[in-house]
């Protein structure tokens, strides 16, 4: 058996560049792995893919990204036996934190190790891109610039920062957010180029202009985090998680203690330098 940790992500910057002919959106984003993680346990089985999760609301068939990852991997390396997978979910679902993508990345890395398949990083990235746009980032981890539909990943020097994540009880459809965004899309200068050149980290998410008017609670959480003295605050991905950035550990703990009274699904996390780790 092998145990892995699959880390969540947040978006420091998310700029939507346009729409690709494939139907996906072209993005340019700065993403960071954070310490909030799911735990995965993988072991050999005689046949098939046996997947179970601690959250019973999540499907365990081909709708699940971890299941897809296992099937793609077993087909790729032509393995006829099966795999048993158990996932303890800690990353909230449909939260803009790439929990499903992180699990898929962990499955690819774990199976590569379990079966000693020796697939290269590029081969794993290619498999990951077939599963979902955030999987290549989760395979890489740390602080990255992600372009294309997310599959073009460039590793950057990580930043030592703390974050308070707040997940309200909202379900936001990524598909509907992008559809609404398309109605008012205006091409603009690439501001990530400018941020990297100047060495500044001003949080920004193009999708907020669509989500905030429809879900005012997102804006209220951002405002509350700033009132509690977070340095900056932003919605991650297409929501619904909002995070506040803090550099002081004592201040971060105080902010977390206060916001958790209002939003039980709150987490105090730090930036980490990997998307997946193996418990050896």
Secondary structure, 3 states (H helix, E strand, C coil): CEEEEEEEEEEEEEEEEEECCCCCEEEEEEEEEEEEEEEEEEEEECCCEEEEECCCCCCCCCCCHHHHHHHHHHHHCCCCCEEEEEEECCCCCCCCCCHHHHHHHHHHHHHHHHCCCCCCHHHHHHHHHHHCCCHHHHHHCCEEEEECCCCEEEEECCCCCEEEEEECCCCCCHHHHHHHHHHCCCCCCCHHHHHHHHCCCCCEECCHHHHHHHCHHHHHHHHHHHHCCCCEEEECCCCCEEEEEECCHHHHHHHHHHHHHHCCCEEEEEECCCCEEEEC
